[in-house]
Amino acid sequence: MSRADTVQFRHNQSIVAAAVIAAIGALPLASARWYLAPVILVPLAVVFWGWRAGTRADARELRLRGLVGQRRIGWDRVAELFADPRGRGVVRLDDGTTLHLPAVRGSDLPRLVAVTGRTTTPADPDA
């Protein structure tokens, strides 16, 4: 697969910038007492999540990345793509499981379907 055959969705990098500023701001508090040291872990986790999390799709599969894990889902397992009431992209699998697609908005779903090379959702029998 070439890079042109892949679509990638990432969170806005301003999240990472805000978390770095929060980490700098938390340093005085975290260094004041030993038991406050874990306070610094929260903005550092947000930095790592903002840098890592996202969704990548190609003609074969969806790859969902979160803070610590990654999940690969073949298009043959996708029953439906839709947007939830908050406008986030959601995938329903053939076993009924629903998963939020990291960094995918409802308006991004046509781009996600287009990368499959089909004109309708992957599970549509008329495609």
ABEGO torsion letter per residue (X at the ends): XBAAABBBBBBBAAAAAAAAAAAAAAAAAAAABAAAAAAAAAAAAAAAAAAABEBBBBAABBBBBBAABBBBBBAAABABBBBBAAGBBBBBBAAGBBBBBBGBBAAAAAAAAAAAGBABBAABAAX
